């Protein structure tokens, strides 16, 4: 194969990074991508903020608002339809830095606007904190992670896992900050899970301004180094090289080219049954992930009257989630997507279906310590489930690259994430219209079906055209 590429000098930052040794090149790029994902991952803290936001709106905006009604917001925050596809297009057309800037600007703007919209109407708040945040999140997410992967395409699993760890670690940093800013006295909610203390509610709008300032600073620092490597493809060839490779060995793209994945366009991918297997598994895993991210606190407050403990439990679980994202990536590189994903979904099924039993006082009697013990059993179940959730975002971009190639990875991954949007809409509908009727016990039973279906589906993916590349 004849390789025809030239080094680009259009981006001085990329050229400066390229002069470093490959390991340090990747470290610099990863730092930028992780900083961005630390801000994007704050959408996972929606569950932590949910009781505060719902309580504020019930007292100041709309007395009919319930926590379940607000589940539509994180659905659009995390996976606004086509936002990652838009990110793939803008990244290809303008480069990852400009594309990521557009996404980051929208995220920070949405958070700042929410300080105003939460005081006026649910619809305005939904547009600012849901739709605008979701569009920016998708664009920035795919732009930054794709840029990082392009510096080390032979290590997709570990690179995407490390970047995704920043996303997961975000909640362990920002959830305690949110709790401390809104509820520094550790006031307990009323029996229905809402807060009524005026001093607590008055702090809610200001939190958004403080967070927007923090996000903006972090993103501006990160955007300096978010860039593609200084290469361009020839019009007739999809491979990458550098005219000085034989002299300095400085190209981080050096890898075994005997197992190059097919470079499928989005239209070609949509004709493959492999994609639809991945789409179904992504839908199922996103459903149970969205349910846990957004309702963990509402559920916990039904039997744990300690806001600080719940925030601490979420923080510990988020750290476990972040570490697990890297571990899932390493496991995927050393084994396969199928192996790693099968383990995560099987364990998730077991722990989700048994989650109702953490309310020990309902099923067991350990004396006066039953309620206190339930808190720590909940912490264990939360940690293990969050470890399983880590596989959702960390592994699917790996599968897309392995099955359909790196050339169109951003667009292809953006299309796959539509599964997350659909699952979020289904969950939001169930939460708003049926949660009060069926209760959490039956919700957990229903939810446990989804990771099990994902487990079964991925077991047969090798029978599809590109499925053998991830088994």
Secondary structure, 3 states (H helix, E strand, C coil): CCCCCEECCCCHHHHHHHCCCHHHHHHHHHHHHHHHHHHHHHHHHHHHHHHHHHHHHHHHCCCCCCHHHHHHHHHHHHHCCCHHHHHHHHHHHHCHHHHHHHHHHHHHHHHHHHHHHCCCCHHHHHHHHHHHHHHHHHHHHHHHHHHHHHHCHHHHHHHHHHHHHHHHHHHHHHHHHHHHHHCCCCCCCCCCCCCCCHHHHCCHHHHHHHHHHHHHHHHHHHHCCCCCCCEECCCCCCCCCCCCHHHHCCCCCCCCHHHCCCCCCHHHHCCCHHHHHHHHHHHHHHHHHHHHHHHHHHHHCCCCCCHHHHHHHHHHHHHHHHHHHHHHHHHHHHCCHHHHHHHHHHHHHHHHHCHHHHCHHHHCCCHHHHHHHHHHHHHHHHHHHHHHHHHHHHHHHHHHHHHHCCCCHHHHHHHHCHHHHHHHHHHHHHHHHHHHHHHHHHHHHHHHHHHHHHHHHHHCHHHCCCHHHHC
